Amino acid sequence: MAVARTTGKLYRRFGETIYRQMIDQLWRRLWPGRWPPSENFTLLALAIAVGLTTGGGVLLFKHGFAFFEEIYRQPLLHALGDTLGRWAIVPVLALGGLIVGAVKQRFIGVERHHGVAGIMEATALAGGRLRYGRMPMKALLASFSIGAGASVGPEDPSVQIGANLGSMFGQRLHLSDERVRLLVAAGVASGIAAAFRAPIAGVFFALEVILADLSTSAFGVVVLASVVASVLTQALEAGGPELGIQNYTLGGPQQIPLYVLLAVLVAPVSAAYIRLLYWQHDFWHERRLPAPVKTMLAGAIVGLIAAFLPEIMGTGRETMNRLLNADSDDFTLTVLAALVVAKMVATTISLGGGFVGGMFAPSLFVGAAFGSLYGHIVTSLLPTPVAANPAAYAVTGMAATMTGVIRAPITTVLLLFELTNDYNLILPVMLVVAVSLLVVERIAPDGIYHLGLARKGIRLSYGRDTDLMQTIMAGDAMTPAAAYLIQASLPAERLEAEFRKRNTHGLIVVDAEGDLFGIVTIQDLARALGNGGLEGLSAGDICTRDVLTVTPETPISDALRLIGQRDVGRLPVVDARNPRKVVGMLRRHDILRSYDMALQRKLEALRRGRQVRLATFTRQEVVELRVQPHAPVANRQIQEIDWPDGTIVAAIHRRGETITPHGSTVVRDGDLLTIVTGPEHVEALRQLAAAPEKVAR
């Protein structure tokens, strides 16, 4: 293994050396007598290449869904319209789903790095190394999905086009992981810039979401690629802003409470949108049907919705433009409410059922419809100086919804400005973004991308390096409060028995209402005994009233610092909303135990990183299977087991150790096997590792 790693490093360095020599020779021919280019120059040159190729790729992609609408959806609707009327869209989308599902199953298969969340995972754990060979087919399917009428957006494929091109440049030139990550981020920024004509938002999306690092080290490369892609797009594609709106401004401070209320109302909508998407993913995944049939059924359901509300099809750009202008008066309150619900349902069914696309544009659509609905209700109840134009609430509703879904507030603010080319609503937009983010994180802590990773057991922290103790919160390490609570009225004479009974040196004192009163320790008891005895005293009389507390969300590193500063042995943990309500006790022993917990999480992250890299380099599926008692593979040598063709057992994790297996290695009950195999063999491997009764079932 060590030899393989060393060889890989030498190979990458050799590749970089050859590449640098090529650049040096080109430089000397073009500019003789000058110094050869620096490393920064080569990165900037690659950033330009990524920006140009991504801009061109996204332009082809955007023209693709207009092309497929013209040659597929419209001719079929015209042919079936006379017979089926508005129901013609149902077979059109069903057939489109069948085509997407069949092509996807044949040429793409099961993906480890899927969507934006997959790019985040690969960037953090696999050095940004993506399977770029699948990207052309995925972009083609995304174009067809949108052109056929599926309720999906263009940004996810655009981001993937850029990310995969950046990864391809880095891998082809055998660059280091850090440089490949930079090129992936540059490609992501270029994709957003080209898809939405939003170069600034693209930059901050790449830094805020993909790299999770707003430091300046990556700024120049990402900015250059984004600008190049945006310039190319604007040069080759005529037109103004993506969403043209009238000039709306904040009418006065009296309108601020209404914007705050809108942000509060949008937050649960965003949370419901995320949960509905993953519920749909699980629902369709659990159906024992061929993938093309699933996508066909999903298309038929979306078609039924589109028969009543055709506005939900595709990106919804025309409808959003109507909602952001005077045309919003054409929609009744009932239609606006129906658009909110229908778009959420149609988008989640489309993506969950197997169509290819993104959530950016649908999120903006839902926000615009919800904001417009809110605006019409408010303007019907309140006079004009107090209530703004409904279209102004549609714009801020877009910002609030998108923030709640993707959890990228800086990107959201900048994207809205660039989409509309209007900065007049800067204060309301920033306000609703901040309020929506605060509220939605109370309802659903994870955004759409981070939740997708969390469901696979992956937690990515912000920034490059994180102290282990910052990854564990007090709520994770604390002991529940019930074991340490005593009433302030408890006679002091009984404290010694309570300490002995509960096997502790400190107890939390609460009043008659159960609120925090103080904390009493053995030292407090000894001090009271030395001052004249305990007769007539209660726990409340001798306890310490000035208590240092933490909340469940306090990092253990901060709690440890407080314990060291005050030289105390324990801290009460109180509810963040009610500092008088005790929920737990954090002791030094709990902190030591939490360090072990943090270390295990770190090791788990490293293990998953190796797994992701293995999947990327082998271009196969990497699965982890726990060997159940009496499973077909249990207590047998690896060479004796009838593994599916092309299957490799890469590692065995046993009791905290990682074993490199050989043919004579015996698989034991409880072993965690890391296996490289083809997607078609995953189910057979699960059966080999399962207990006999589970297999029979």
C-alpha positions as CSV (number, residue, x, y, z in Angstrom):
1,M,0.0,0.0,0.0
2,A,2.8,2.4,0.9
3,V,4.6,1.7,-2.4
4,A,1.3,2.3,-4.2
5,R,0.8,5.7,-2.5
6,T,4.5,6.7,-3.2
7,T,4.2,5.7,-6.8
8,G,0.9,7.7,-7.1
9,K,2.6,10.8,-5.7
10,L,5.6,10.4,-8.0
11,Y,3.3,9.9,-11.0
12,R,1.4,13.1,-10.1
13,R,4.6,15.1,-9.7
14,F,5.9,13.7,-12.9
15,G,2.7,14.8,-14.7
16,E,2.9,18.3,-13.2
17,T,6.6,18.5,-14.2
18,I,5.8,17.6,-17.9
19,Y,2.9,20.1,-17.9
20,R,5.1,22.9,-16.5
21,Q,7.7,22.1,-19.2
22,M,5.1,22.4,-21.9
23,I,4.0,25.7,-20.5
24,D,7.6,26.9,-20.2
25,Q,8.3,26.1,-23.8
26,L,5.1,27.8,-25.0
27,W,6.0,30.8,-23.0
28,R,9.5,31.1,-24.4
29,R,8.2,30.9,-28.0
30,L,5.6,33.5,-27.4
31,W,7.6,35.8,-25.2
32,P,11.3,35.1,-25.7
33,G,13.7,36.5,-23.2
34,R,11.2,36.7,-20.3
35,W,10.9,34.6,-17.2
36,P,8.8,31.4,-17.5
37,P,5.4,31.6,-15.9
38,S,4.8,31.0,-12.2
39,E,2.6,28.4,-10.6
40,N,-0.1,31.1,-10.2
41,F,0.1,31.8,-13.9
42,T,-0.6,28.2,-14.8
43,L,-3.6,28.1,-12.5
44,L,-5.0,31.3,-14.0
45,A,-4.4,29.9,-17.5
46,L,-6.4,26.8,-16.5
47,A,-9.1,29.0,-14.9
48,I,-9.5,30.7,-18.3
49,A,-9.7,27.3,-20.0
50,V,-12.3,26.1,-17.5
51,G,-14.3,29.3,-17.9
52,L,-14.3,29.1,-21.7
53,T,-15.2,25.4,-21.9
54,T,-17.9,25.7,-19.2
55,G,-19.5,28.7,-20.7
56,G,-19.6,27.0,-24.1
57,G,-20.9,23.7,-22.5
58,V,-23.7,25.5,-20.6
59,L,-24.7,27.4,-23.7
60,L,-25.1,24.2,-25.6
61,F,-27.0,22.7,-22.7
62,K,-29.4,25.7,-22.5
63,H,-30.1,25.6,-26.3
64,G,-30.6,21.8,-25.8
65,F,-33.8,22.0,-23.8
66,A,-35.3,24.5,-26.2
67,F,-34.3,22.1,-29.0
68,F,-35.9,19.1,-27.3
69,E,-39.1,21.1,-26.6
70,E,-39.3,22.0,-30.3
71,I,-38.6,18.5,-31.7
72,Y,-40.3,16.4,-29.0
73,R,-42.8,18.1,-26.7
74,Q,-44.5,20.5,-29.1
75,P,-45.0,18.0,-32.0
76,L,-46.4,15.3,-29.7
77,L,-48.7,17.8,-28.0
78,H,-49.9,19.0,-31.4
79,A,-50.4,15.4,-32.6
80,L,-52.3,14.3,-29.5
81,G,-54.0,17.5,-28.7
82,D,-57.1,17.0,-31.0
83,T,-57.8,13.6,-29.3
84,L,-56.7,14.1,-25.7
85,G,-57.0,17.9,-25.3
86,R,-55.2,19.1,-22.2
87,W,-54.5,15.5,-21.1
88,A,-52.0,15.1,-24.0
89,I,-49.2,16.2,-21.7
90,V,-49.6,13.1,-19.7
91,P,-48.4,10.5,-22.3
92,V,-45.8,13.1,-23.5
93,L,-44.2,13.3,-20.1
94,A,-44.7,9.6,-19.4
95,L,-42.9,8.7,-22.7
96,G,-40.2,11.2,-21.8
97,G,-39.7,9.6,-18.4
98,L,-39.4,6.2,-20.0
99,I,-36.7,7.5,-22.4
100,V,-34.8,9.3,-19.6
101,G,-35.0,6.2,-17.3
102,A,-33.8,3.8,-20.0
103,V,-30.9,6.0,-21.2
104,K,-29.9,6.8,-17.6
105,Q,-29.9,3.1,-16.6
106,R,-27.9,2.1,-19.7
107,F,-25.2,4.8,-19.8
108,I,-25.0,6.3,-16.3
109,G,-26.1,3.7,-13.7
110,V,-25.8,4.2,-10.0
111,E,-23.8,7.3,-9.0
112,R,-21.8,7.8,-5.9
113,H,-21.3,11.6,-6.5
114,H,-24.8,12.8,-7.4
115,G,-25.7,16.4,-7.9
116,V,-24.3,19.4,-6.0
117,A,-24.1,17.3,-2.9
118,G,-21.9,14.8,-4.7
119,I,-19.6,17.6,-5.9
120,M,-19.3,18.8,-2.3
121,E,-18.5,15.2,-1.1
122,A,-15.9,14.7,-3.9
123,T,-14.3,18.1,-3.2
124,A,-14.0,17.5,0.5
125,L,-13.2,13.8,0.6
126,A,-11.8,12.8,-2.9
127,G,-9.7,15.8,-3.8
128,G,-12.3,16.9,-6.3
129,R,-11.9,13.9,-8.5
130,L,-15.1,13.3,-10.4
131,R,-16.1,10.7,-13.0
132,Y,-16.2,13.3,-15.8
133,G,-16.9,10.7,-18.5
134,R,-20.5,10.6,-17.6
135,M,-21.1,14.3,-17.8
136,P,-22.1,14.6,-21.5
137,M,-24.8,12.0,-21.2
138,K,-26.1,13.6,-18.0
139,A,-26.2,17.0,-19.6
140,L,-28.1,15.6,-22.5
141,L,-30.6,13.9,-20.3
142,A,-31.1,17.1,-18.3
143,S,-31.8,19.0,-21.5
144,F,-34.3,16.4,-22.6
145,S,-35.9,16.4,-19.1
146,I,-36.5,20.1,-19.2
147,G,-37.5,20.1,-22.9
148,A,-40.0,17.3,-22.3
149,G,-41.7,19.3,-19.5
150,A,-40.3,17.9,-16.2
151,S,-40.4,20.3,-13.3
152,V,-36.7,20.7,-12.8
153,G,-34.1,23.5,-13.1
154,P,-31.0,24.0,-15.2
155,E,-28.5,25.0,-12.5
156,D,-27.6,21.6,-11.2
157,P,-26.5,20.3,-14.7
158,S,-24.8,23.6,-15.3
159,V,-22.8,23.3,-12.1
160,Q,-22.0,19.7,-12.9
161,I,-20.8,20.6,-16.4
162,G,-18.3,23.1,-14.9
163,A,-17.3,20.9,-12.0
164,N,-16.6,17.9,-14.2
165,L,-14.6,20.0,-16.7
166,G,-12.5,21.5,-13.9
167,S,-12.0,18.0,-12.5
168,M,-11.1,16.7,-15.9
169,F,-8.4,19.3,-16.5
170,G,-6.9,18.6,-13.1
171,Q,-6.9,14.8,-13.4
172,R,-5.7,14.8,-17.0
173,L,-2.7,17.0,-16.0
174,H,-2.1,14.9,-12.8
175,L,-2.4,18.0,-10.6
176,S,-2.5,17.8,-6.8
177,D,-5.7,17.5,-4.8
178,E,-5.6,21.1,-3.8
179,R,-5.4,22.3,-7.4
180,V,-8.0,20.0,-8.6
181,R,-10.4,21.3,-5.9
182,L,-9.7,24.9,-7.1
183,L,-10.5,24.0,-10.7
184,V,-13.7,22.2,-9.6
185,A,-14.7,25.4,-7.7
186,A,-13.8,27.5,-10.7
187,G,-16.0,25.2,-12.9
188,V,-18.9,25.5,-10.5
189,A,-18.7,29.3,-10.5
190,S,-18.5,29.3,-14.3
191,G,-21.6,27.1,-14.4
192,I,-23.7,29.4,-12.3
193,A,-22.3,32.4,-14.2
194,A,-23.2,30.9,-17.6
195,A,-26.6,29.5,-16.5
196,F,-27.9,32.7,-14.7
197,R,-25.6,35.4,-16.0
198,A,-24.6,35.8,-12.4
199,P,-20.8,35.8,-12.2
200,I,-20.6,37.2,-8.7
201,A,-23.2,34.8,-7.3
202,G,-21.3,32.0,-9.0
203,V,-18.1,32.9,-7.2
204,F,-19.7,33.0,-3.8
205,F,-21.6,29.8,-4.4
206,A,-18.4,28.0,-5.2
207,L,-16.7,29.4,-2.1
208,E,-19.7,29.3,0.2
209,V,-21.1,25.9,-0.7
210,I,-18.6,23.8,-2.6
211,L,-15.3,24.8,-0.9
212,A,-17.0,26.0,2.4
213,D,-14.2,28.4,2.7
214,L,-14.3,32.2,2.0
215,S,-10.6,32.7,2.4
216,T,-8.7,34.6,-0.3
217,S,-6.5,31.7,-1.4
218,A,-9.0,30.4,-4.0
219,F,-10.6,33.8,-4.9
220,G,-8.5,34.8,-7.9
221,V,-8.9,31.5,-9.8
222,V,-12.6,31.2,-9.1
223,V,-13.3,34.8,-10.0
224,L,-11.4,34.6,-13.3
225,A,-13.1,31.5,-14.5
226,S,-16.5,33.0,-13.6
227,V,-15.9,36.2,-15.4
228,V,-14.6,34.4,-18.5
229,A,-17.7,32.2,-18.6
230,S,-20.0,35.2,-18.1
231,V,-18.3,37.3,-20.8
232,L,-18.6,34.4,-23.3
233,T,-22.2,33.8,-22.5
234,Q,-23.1,37.5,-22.9
235,A,-21.2,37.7,-26.1
236,L,-22.9,34.7,-27.7
237,E,-26.3,35.0,-26.2
238,A,-28.4,38.1,-26.6
239,G,-30.8,39.4,-24.0
240,G,-31.0,41.3,-20.8
241,P,-31.4,40.0,-17.2
242,E,-32.8,36.6,-16.6
243,L,-35.7,38.1,-14.7
244,G,-36.8,41.6,-15.7
245,I,-38.7,43.5,-13.0
246,Q,-40.0,47.0,-12.4
247,N,-38.2,49.2,-9.9
248,Y,-39.5,48.5,-6.4
249,T,-38.0,50.1,-3.3
250,L,-38.6,49.9,0.4
251,G,-41.4,52.3,1.0
252,G,-40.5,53.1,4.5
253,P,-39.9,51.6,7.9
254,Q,-43.6,50.8,8.3
255,Q,-43.1,48.0,5.6
256,I,-40.3,46.2,7.5
257,P,-42.6,44.1,9.8
258,L,-44.4,42.8,6.8
259,Y,-41.1,41.6,5.2
260,V,-40.1,40.0,8.5
261,L,-43.5,38.2,8.6
262,L,-43.0,36.9,5.1
263,A,-39.6,35.5,6.0
264,V,-41.1,33.7,9.0
265,L,-43.9,32.2,6.9
266,V,-41.5,31.1,4.1
267,A,-39.2,29.2,6.5
268,P,-41.5,26.2,7.1
269,V,-42.3,26.1,3.4
270,S,-38.6,25.7,2.6
271,A,-38.2,23.1,5.3
272,A,-41.2,21.2,3.9
273,Y,-39.8,21.4,0.4
274,I,-36.5,19.7,1.5
275,R,-38.3,17.0,3.4
276,L,-40.7,16.4,0.6
277,L,-37.8,15.9,-1.8
278,Y,-36.1,13.3,0.2
279,W,-39.4,11.6,1.0
280,Q,-39.9,11.3,-2.7
281,H,-36.4,9.9,-3.2
282,D,-37.1,7.2,-0.6
283,F,-40.5,6.5,-2.0
284,W,-39.3,5.8,-5.5
285,H,-36.2,4.0,-4.3
286,E,-38.3,1.5,-2.3
287,R,-40.5,0.7,-5.3
288,R,-39.4,-2.7,-6.8
289,L,-39.7,-1.6,-10.4
290,P,-37.3,-1.1,-13.2
291,A,-35.8,2.4,-13.3
292,P,-37.4,3.3,-16.7
293,V,-40.8,2.4,-15.3
294,K,-40.4,4.5,-12.3
295,T,-39.4,7.5,-14.3
296,M,-42.3,6.9,-16.7
297,L,-44.8,6.8,-13.8
298,A,-43.2,10.0,-12.3
299,G,-43.6,11.7,-15.7
300,A,-47.3,10.6,-15.9
301,I,-48.0,12.1,-12.4
302,V,-46.3,15.3,-13.3
303,G,-48.2,15.4,-16.5
304,L,-51.5,15.1,-14.6
305,I,-50.5,18.1,-12.5
306,A,-49.4,20.0,-15.6
307,A,-52.8,19.3,-17.3
308,F,-54.3,21.7,-14.8
309,L,-51.3,24.0,-14.2
310,P,-49.0,24.0,-17.2
311,E,-47.0,26.8,-15.5
312,I,-45.2,24.2,-13.4
313,M,-43.4,22.6,-16.4
314,G,-39.7,23.3,-17.1
315,T,-37.8,26.1,-15.5
316,G,-40.9,28.4,-15.1
317,R,-39.0,31.5,-16.2
318,E,-42.0,33.0,-18.1
319,T,-44.3,32.5,-15.1
320,M,-41.7,34.1,-12.7
321,N,-41.4,37.1,-15.0
322,R,-45.2,37.5,-14.9
323,L,-45.2,37.3,-11.1
324,L,-42.5,39.9,-10.8
325,N,-44.3,42.4,-12.9
326,A,-47.8,43.8,-13.3
327,D,-48.9,40.6,-14.9
328,S,-49.1,39.0,-11.4
329,D,-52.6,40.5,-11.1
330,D,-53.7,37.8,-13.7
331,F,-53.3,35.2,-11.0
332,T,-56.1,34.7,-8.4
333,L,-55.2,33.8,-4.8
334,T,-56.4,30.2,-5.4
335,V,-54.2,29.9,-8.5
336,L,-51.1,31.3,-6.6
337,A,-51.6,28.9,-3.7
338,A,-52.1,26.0,-6.1
339,L,-48.9,27.0,-7.9
340,V,-46.9,26.9,-4.7
341,V,-48.1,23.4,-3.8
342,A,-48.1,22.0,-7.3
343,K,-44.5,23.2,-8.1
344,M,-43.2,21.7,-4.9
345,V,-44.9,18.4,-5.6
346,A,-44.1,18.2,-9.3
347,T,-40.4,19.1,-8.7
348,T,-39.9,16.5,-5.9
349,I,-41.7,13.8,-8.0
350,S,-39.6,14.7,-11.1
351,L,-36.3,14.5,-9.2
352,G,-37.3,11.6,-7.0
353,G,-38.6,9.7,-9.9
354,G,-35.4,9.9,-11.9
355,F,-35.6,13.0,-14.2
356,V,-32.3,15.0,-14.3
357,G,-32.2,18.6,-13.2
358,G,-31.9,21.0,-10.3
359,M,-33.7,22.8,-7.5
360,F,-32.5,26.4,-7.9
361,A,-35.1,27.5,-10.4
362,P,-38.0,25.6,-8.8
363,S,-37.1,27.1,-5.4
364,L,-37.2,30.6,-7.0
365,F,-40.5,29.8,-8.6
366,V,-42.1,28.6,-5.3
367,G,-40.7,31.7,-3.5
368,A,-42.1,34.0,-6.2
369,A,-45.5,32.4,-6.1
370,F,-45.7,32.4,-2.3
371,G,-44.4,36.0,-2.1
372,S,-47.0,37.1,-4.6
373,L,-49.8,35.3,-2.8
374,Y,-48.7,37.0,0.5
375,G,-48.4,40.3,-1.3
376,H,-52.0,40.2,-2.7
377,I,-53.4,39.2,0.7
378,V,-51.5,42.0,2.5
379,T,-52.4,44.7,-0.1
380,S,-56.1,43.7,0.2
381,L,-56.0,44.2,4.0
382,L,-53.7,47.2,4.4
383,P,-53.3,50.6,2.7
384,T,-50.7,51.2,0.1
385,P,-48.2,53.2,2.2
386,V,-48.0,50.2,4.7
387,A,-48.1,47.4,2.2
388,A,-45.7,47.2,-0.8
389,N,-46.5,46.1,-4.3
390,P,-47.2,42.3,-4.5
391,A,-44.3,41.9,-6.9
392,A,-41.9,43.3,-4.3
393,Y,-43.0,40.5,-2.0
394,A,-42.5,38.0,-4.8
395,V,-38.8,39.1,-5.2
396,T,-38.2,38.8,-1.4
397,G,-40.1,35.6,-1.3
398,M,-37.7,34.1,-3.9
399,A,-34.7,35.2,-1.7
400,A,-36.3,33.7,1.5
401,T,-37.2,30.4,-0.1
402,M,-33.8,29.9,-1.8
403,T,-32.0,30.7,1.4
404,G,-34.1,28.1,3.3
405,V,-33.4,25.4,0.7
406,I,-29.7,25.8,-0.1
407,R,-28.5,27.6,3.1
408,A,-26.2,30.0,1.2
409,P,-27.3,33.5,2.2
410,I,-24.5,35.5,0.5
411,T,-25.1,33.6,-2.8
412,T,-28.8,34.2,-2.6
413,V,-28.6,37.9,-2.1
414,L,-26.1,38.3,-4.9
415,L,-28.0,36.0,-7.3
416,L,-31.3,37.9,-6.8
417,F,-29.5,41.2,-7.7
418,E,-27.9,39.7,-10.8
419,L,-31.0,37.9,-12.0
420,T,-33.1,41.1,-11.8
421,N,-30.4,43.7,-12.4
422,D,-32.0,45.8,-9.7
423,Y,-30.5,46.8,-6.4
424,N,-33.4,48.9,-5.1
425,L,-34.7,46.1,-2.9
426,I,-31.4,45.4,-1.2
427,L,-32.6,46.1,2.3
428,P,-35.7,43.9,2.2
429,V,-33.9,41.1,0.4
430,M,-31.1,41.1,3.0
431,L,-33.6,41.3,5.8
432,V,-35.7,38.3,4.7
433,V,-32.6,36.3,4.0
434,A,-31.3,36.8,7.5
435,V,-34.7,36.2,9.2
436,S,-35.5,33.2,7.0
437,L,-32.2,31.6,7.7
438,L,-32.6,32.0,11.5
439,V,-36.1,30.5,11.5
440,V,-35.5,27.7,9.1
441,E,-32.5,26.4,10.9
442,R,-34.7,25.9,14.0
443,I,-37.1,23.8,12.0
444,A,-34.6,21.9,9.8
445,P,-30.9,22.2,10.7
446,D,-29.7,21.0,7.3
447,G,-30.2,22.4,3.9
448,I,-30.9,20.3,0.9
449,Y,-27.2,19.6,0.0
450,H,-26.0,19.0,3.6
451,L,-29.0,16.8,4.4
452,G,-28.2,14.6,1.4
453,L,-24.7,14.1,2.7
454,A,-25.9,13.6,6.3
455,R,-28.2,10.8,5.1
456,K,-25.0,9.0,3.9
457,G,-23.3,9.7,7.3
458,I,-21.2,12.5,6.0
459,R,-20.9,15.8,8.0
460,L,-18.8,18.5,6.4
461,S,-17.7,21.3,8.6
462,Y,-17.1,24.9,7.4
463,G,-13.6,25.8,6.7
464,R,-10.5,23.8,6.1
465,D,-9.4,22.5,9.5
466,T,-11.6,22.1,12.5
467,D,-10.6,21.4,16.1
468,L,-11.9,18.0,17.1
469,M,-13.6,19.4,20.2
470,Q,-15.5,21.9,18.0
471,T,-17.3,19.1,16.3
472,I,-19.1,17.9,19.4
473,M,-21.7,20.0,21.1
474,A,-22.5,20.0,24.8
475,G,-25.9,18.4,24.1
476,D,-24.1,15.4,22.6
477,A,-21.9,14.9,25.6
478,M,-24.0,15.9,28.6
479,T,-25.8,13.6,31.1
480,P,-29.6,14.2,31.4
481,A,-30.5,16.6,34.2
482,A,-32.9,14.2,36.0
483,A,-30.0,12.4,37.8
484,Y,-28.7,15.6,39.3
485,L,-31.7,17.7,40.3
486,I,-32.7,18.5,43.9
487,Q,-35.1,21.0,45.3
488,A,-33.9,24.1,46.9
489,S,-36.0,23.3,50.0
490,L,-34.2,20.0,50.6
491,P,-32.7,20.0,54.2
492,A,-28.9,20.4,54.1
493,E,-28.5,17.4,56.4
494,R,-29.7,15.1,53.6
495,L,-27.2,16.4,51.1
496,E,-24.4,14.0,52.1
497,A,-26.8,11.0,51.5
498,E,-27.8,12.5,48.1
499,F,-24.2,12.8,47.0
500,R,-23.4,9.2,48.1
501,K,-26.7,7.9,46.5
502,R,-26.1,9.6,43.1
503,N,-22.3,9.0,43.2
504,T,-21.4,12.6,42.4
505,H,-19.7,15.6,44.0
506,G,-22.2,18.2,42.6
507,L,-25.9,18.6,42.3
508,I,-28.1,21.1,40.5
509,V,-30.5,23.0,42.7
510,V,-33.9,24.0,41.3
511,D,-36.8,26.0,42.8
512,A,-40.4,24.9,43.2
513,E,-41.2,25.7,39.5
514,G,-38.2,23.5,38.4
515,D,-36.1,26.5,37.3
516,L,-32.4,26.8,37.9
517,F,-31.6,28.1,41.4
518,G,-27.9,27.2,41.9
519,I,-25.4,24.4,42.2
520,V,-24.3,22.7,45.4
521,T,-21.0,20.7,45.8
522,I,-19.3,18.7,48.5
523,Q,-17.1,21.7,49.1
524,D,-20.2,23.9,49.7
525,L,-21.4,21.3,52.2
526,A,-18.0,21.1,54.0
527,R,-17.9,24.9,54.2
528,A,-21.3,25.1,55.8
529,L,-20.4,22.5,58.3
530,G,-17.3,24.5,59.3
531,N,-19.3,27.7,59.7
532,G,-21.6,26.4,62.5
533,G,-23.4,23.3,61.2
534,L,-26.4,22.5,59.0
535,E,-29.3,22.8,61.4
536,G,-32.1,24.9,59.9
537,L,-30.4,25.2,56.5
538,S,-31.6,24.0,53.1
539,A,-29.8,23.2,49.9
540,G,-30.8,26.6,48.6
541,D,-29.1,28.3,51.5
542,I,-25.7,26.9,51.0
543,C,-25.6,26.5,47.2
544,T,-23.7,28.7,44.8
545,R,-26.1,31.1,43.1
546,D,-23.7,32.6,40.5
547,V,-23.7,29.6,38.1
548,L,-21.9,29.3,34.9
549,T,-24.0,27.6,32.2
550,V,-23.8,26.4,28.7
551,T,-26.5,25.4,26.1
552,P,-26.8,22.2,24.1
553,E,-25.4,24.0,21.1
554,T,-22.2,25.1,22.9
555,P,-19.1,23.4,21.4
556,I,-17.2,21.2,23.9
557,S,-14.1,23.3,23.2
558,D,-15.9,26.4,24.6
559,A,-17.2,24.5,27.6
560,L,-13.7,23.2,28.4
561,R,-12.4,26.7,28.3
562,L,-15.0,27.9,30.8
563,I,-14.3,25.0,33.1
564,G,-10.6,25.9,33.0
565,Q,-11.1,29.6,33.6
566,R,-13.4,29.1,36.6
567,D,-11.7,25.9,37.9
568,V,-15.1,24.1,38.2
569,G,-15.8,20.4,37.8
570,R,-19.2,20.6,36.1
571,L,-21.5,23.0,34.2
572,P,-25.3,22.9,34.1
573,V,-26.7,22.7,30.5
574,V,-29.7,25.0,30.0
575,D,-32.2,25.4,27.2
576,A,-31.1,28.0,24.7
577,R,-34.6,29.6,24.7
578,N,-35.1,29.4,28.4
579,P,-31.8,29.8,30.4
580,R,-33.7,28.9,33.6
581,K,-34.7,25.4,32.3
582,V,-32.0,22.8,33.1
583,V,-31.7,20.0,30.5
584,G,-28.4,18.3,31.5
585,M,-25.1,18.3,33.4
586,L,-21.7,18.5,31.7
587,R,-18.9,17.0,33.8
588,R,-15.2,16.6,33.2
589,H,-15.7,12.9,32.6
590,D,-18.3,13.7,29.9
591,I,-15.8,16.0,28.2
592,L,-13.2,13.3,28.1
593,R,-15.7,10.8,26.7
594,S,-16.7,13.4,24.1
595,Y,-13.1,13.6,22.9
596,D,-13.2,9.9,22.1
597,M,-16.5,10.5,20.3
598,A,-15.0,13.3,18.2
599,L,-12.0,11.1,17.4
600,Q,-14.2,8.4,16.2
601,R,-16.1,10.8,14.0
602,K,-12.8,12.1,12.6
603,L,-11.7,8.5,11.8
604,E,-15.0,7.8,10.3
605,A,-14.7,10.8,8.0
606,L,-11.2,9.7,7.0
607,R,-12.5,6.2,6.3
608,R,-15.3,7.5,4.1
609,G,-12.8,9.7,2.3
610,R,-10.8,6.7,1.4
611,Q,-13.9,5.0,0.3
612,V,-14.9,7.9,-2.0
613,R,-11.4,8.0,-3.5
614,L,-11.5,4.3,-4.1
615,A,-14.9,4.6,-5.9
616,T,-13.5,7.5,-8.0
617,F,-10.3,5.8,-9.1
618,T,-11.8,2.3,-9.8
619,R,-15.0,3.7,-11.5
620,Q,-16.9,1.0,-9.6
621,E,-19.3,1.0,-6.7
622,V,-17.8,0.9,-3.2
623,V,-20.1,-0.6,-0.6
624,E,-19.7,-1.3,3.1
625,L,-21.4,-4.3,4.5
626,R,-21.6,-5.5,8.1
627,V,-21.3,-9.3,8.3
628,Q,-24.2,-10.6,10.3
629,P,-24.0,-13.8,12.6
630,H,-24.2,-17.0,10.5
631,A,-24.1,-15.1,7.2
632,P,-23.0,-17.1,4.2
633,V,-19.5,-15.4,4.2
634,A,-19.0,-15.6,8.0
635,N,-16.1,-17.7,9.3
636,R,-14.9,-18.5,5.8
637,Q,-11.7,-17.6,4.0
638,I,-12.1,-15.0,1.3
639,Q,-10.8,-17.4,-1.4
640,E,-13.5,-19.9,-0.4
641,I,-16.4,-17.5,-1.0
642,D,-18.3,-17.4,-4.3
643,W,-18.0,-13.6,-4.9
644,P,-19.8,-12.0,-7.9
645,D,-17.6,-11.4,-11.0
646,G,-15.2,-8.5,-10.7
647,T,-15.7,-8.1,-6.9
648,I,-12.7,-7.1,-4.7
649,V,-12.7,-7.0,-0.9
650,A,-10.6,-3.9,-0.4
651,A,-10.5,-3.8,3.4
652,I,-11.9,-5.4,6.5
653,H,-12.6,-3.2,9.6
654,R,-12.5,-5.3,12.8
655,R,-12.6,-3.9,16.4
656,G,-11.1,-0.6,15.4
657,E,-8.4,-2.0,13.1
658,T,-8.3,-2.0,9.3
659,I,-7.0,-5.3,7.8
660,T,-5.7,-5.6,4.2
661,P,-7.3,-8.9,3.2
662,H,-5.6,-11.8,1.4
663,G,-7.1,-15.0,0.0
664,S,-6.5,-16.8,3.3
665,T,-8.0,-14.1,5.5
666,V,-11.1,-15.4,7.4
667,V,-14.2,-13.2,7.5
668,R,-15.6,-13.0,11.0
669,D,-19.0,-12.1,12.4
670,G,-19.3,-8.3,12.9
671,D,-16.6,-7.5,10.3
672,L,-17.3,-4.4,8.2
673,L,-16.3,-5.2,4.6
674,T,-15.3,-2.5,2.1
675,I,-16.0,-4.0,-1.3
676,V,-15.4,-2.8,-4.8
677,T,-17.9,-4.2,-7.3
678,G,-20.2,-3.4,-10.2
679,P,-23.6,-1.8,-9.4
680,E,-25.4,-4.9,-10.6
681,H,-23.8,-7.0,-7.9
682,V,-24.7,-4.9,-4.8
683,E,-27.9,-6.7,-3.9
684,A,-26.2,-10.1,-4.2
685,L,-23.4,-9.0,-1.9
686,R,-25.9,-7.7,0.7
687,Q,-27.4,-11.2,0.8
688,L,-24.0,-12.8,1.3
689,A,-23.4,-10.6,4.4
690,A,-26.9,-10.9,5.8
691,A,-28.2,-13.4,8.4
692,P,-29.9,-16.5,6.9
693,E,-33.3,-15.5,8.2
694,K,-33.1,-12.0,6.7
695,V,-32.1,-13.5,3.3
696,A,-35.1,-15.9,3.5
697,R,-37.4,-13.0,4.3
